[in-house]
Amino acid sequence: MKKEARSQAEKIFLKANGKSTNREIAKAVEVHVLTVGRWKREDKWAAKLKRMEKALTKASAGAEVVVRKKAAAIRPYKFM
């Protein structure tokens, strides 16, 4: 039962892109607010969200794009 609630809470968090509050998630899965906070911390939901977002941006871009600035290519020499 708790495992189901925990995985459901994580799905809610990820689907909302991290914008849902602990209180909203707790109410949806019928657990205490502090329990959701503990699950977030222990299971590292924020890191999972970042990895998911990174994978989506790579997939949508097709390939990683490198932007180089002219100023970065021309560096003045420092003489000592």
C-alpha positions, 0 to 999 in steps of 0.5 A: 500500500505505501509503495503504491502511494510512494510511486504514485506521489512520484508520478504526480511530482514528475508529471507536474514538472515539480510544480505541485506542492507536498501538500497537494501530493499528500492529499492526492495519495492520502499520506502526511505532508512530511511523508511526501517531503521525506520521500522526495529527499530519499528518492531524489525526485528533483534529480530525476526531474532534471535528468528527465528534462535534460533527456527531453531537451536532447531528444527535441534538439536532435543533437547537442548544439555548441554555440561559440562566441567570437570574443571567446575565440580571440583571447588577449595575451597577458604578458608578465 
